[in-house]
């Protein structure tokens, strides 16, 4: 097979299985066969393009009919992604990108093209909806999360990490031991435990947290919003999802960010207000939960950086320590919401 695929290896000095010729041949043969089973004929491999990162191998595969499909390989720690998206589709149809084929043993997926990204809409000179373009996607995402509340046991059985608030203090201790975290992190540990205890006692319990929800993870077309790239997902307090969204929104809108973020937060909370456990929740209480979730959320994000490909020579997983430390340092800052 022609394997003259264009490769973007990024700047990460980390191994991926792409460097193994046998793995590469088998993976690309599987992708070709999976596409053919769907009636698609891939174009020659020299027209394919691979994106290699410590946390995934993604290959864009154009087909002769003008369509595009995508091959994705996950590392063992996020091997759940393919089956997770299938489960999400059954619980909340139309809200996730559904794979065309999944090899659960090898954590390979073949995905359809999802269309334009939310990021592309936001980058237009005058985006429709202006700075509030995120509001409708966040409402849709919250409804997707609510559909998972009754399925947390099934999610963890699929391999999705259980990072509910009650488990985070212990996880923080573990992460501190693995990084050169700032000294102030240990000082904030008692307050961190109190924040987690308050969240654990809240009425919202746990749901699926995408954990990396930004405008490059949402397809949007015709008023429909489809969420993808679930390799960082966790069972967590649902509001921790707003941490990354708030950070990227703050960078995009600068001085206008506080007003924009307040509107986005409240749009997201509409799905939760008055519907938690059959008891009404006042918006001020929900806003406090958002703030607490964004305070503890950096530990959830730090954990996701451990989901990288193992070293092919030793089998050891070496998380990027600098990323772990950077996220832990966020515990010393005021939350974005």
Beta strands, then each sheet from edge to edge (+ up, - down):
strand 1: 6-8
strand 2: 49-53
strand 3: 56-62
strand 4: 68-74
strand 5: 99-103
strand 6: 108-112
strand 7: 161-162
strand 8: 207-209
strand 9: 218-221
strand 10: 224-227
strand 11: 234-236
sheet 1: 1+ 2+ 3- 4+ 6- 5+
sheet 2: 7+ 11+ 8-
sheet 3: 9+ 10-
end
